[in-house]
Amino acid sequence: MSPEELHPDDRALESAFHALDPSPDRVRRVEAAVLRALEERPASLASEWWGLLTARPVVNTAYLLAATGVLLVTTPLGSLAAFLLRRGLG
């Protein structure tokens, strides 16, 4: 269908699809910008955790404690810690 045959609403729909389907050049530029931004960020795991905890301290600390509890219950390290606690308390 040629552009002259399109209904005005069809043109709006076509432009919306062009916005959702960027050109390969645009995709490369966005990808390069994202990679550049990732390389500029600090790569330290401690800084990532610090950023996580300072973003929402109460909620993220609660998530951290819950995840730590799950890891302690479901991993061999948790079994070892439970054994040592029972032995020390008993």
Stockholm file with secondary structure:
# STOCKHOLM 1.0

chainA/1-90         MSPEELHPDDRALESAFHALDPSPDRVRRVEAAVLRALEERPASLASEWWGLLTARPVVNTAYLLAATGVLLVTTPLGSLAAFLLRRGLG
#=GR chainA/1-90 SS CCGGGSCHHHHHHHHHHHHHSCCHHHHHHHHHHHHHHHHHSCCCHHHHHHHHHHHSHHHHHHHHHHHHHHHHHHSHHHHHHHHHHHHHHC
#=GC SS_cons        CCGGGSCHHHHHHHHHHHHHSCCHHHHHHHHHHHHHHHHHSCCCHHHHHHHHHHHSHHHHHHHHHHHHHHHHHHSHHHHHHHHHHHHHHC
//
